[in-house]
């Protein structure tokens, strides 16, 4: 395990409304710009993510479909891939 802190945040629909500008998220985005943290994101539900800075960061799973719009089988496959992406980011 790397000697740096790992943090996983889940962001809901309010993220684009108000949480995106919270001091915590500003700090995380600034740290990601300086490569101090790796910022990964997942499209959980349909939203206008393209107007945010999210496309600048690595999506932990392809964003062709949101998790909510997937079948249960597709979600299981996606979640497994997301976990693998997070694991890879933690050891990088």
N, C-alpha and C positions, 0 to 999 in steps of 0.2 A: 504494500500500500504506500503511495507517495506520502511525503511528509507535509503536504499542504492540505488545507481544509477543503473538504468536498461539501457542496450544498446542492440540494435539489429543491427547486421551488415549483409549485404548481400554480398556474395562472388561469383564472377564469375569464369570463366575458368582460368583467370590469377592468381587466388589465388595460385594454385599449382606451377605456373611458377615463380612468383616473389613476390606477395603480402604476401605469407606465411612467408617470412623472414622480412617483414616490421617491423619497430620498434613498431608500434601499435599492430600488431598481436603477436609479441614476448611478449609484455606486457600482452596482454589478455591471452595468453597461460600460462604465468607464474602465473598470478592471478588465473587461473583455477586450476593449480596444487596445489595452497595453499588454495583452496576452497573459495577464496575471490570473485570469480564470478562463475556462472554456464555457461558453454559453451555448447550450443546445435548446431547441424548442420543438414542440409537437403541436400540430394543428388538431385540437380536440374537437372543436365545433366550427361551423362556418362563420367567418367574420372577415372584416376588411383588414387583415394583417398586412397587406401590401403597402398601406399608408404609414406603417410604423417602420422602425429600424430592424424588425425581425428578419426580413429577407437578407440582411447583411450577415446574419449568423447561420450556423449550420443547423438545419432541421434534422432532428434525430430519426426521422422517417420521411420518405417522400410525401409531399403535400398535395398529391393529386386528389386525395379524398380526406376529409376529416375523419377522425376516429368515430365520431357519432354517426356518420353516414355509412360506415362499414357494416357488413354482416358480422355476426359473432365470430365466425371462422376467420374472416379477414382481420378482425380486431385482435384475435389471439396471435396471429402471425405478426401483425404490426407491433404488438406489445413485446413479443419476444425479440424482434429486431431492435426496438427502442432500448430494451435492457442491454442488449449486446453493444449498442452504440454508446450508452452511458458507461459501461464497463471499460470499453476501449478508451474513452476520454479520460477515465480515472487513472489509467496506467500510462497514458501518454506523457 
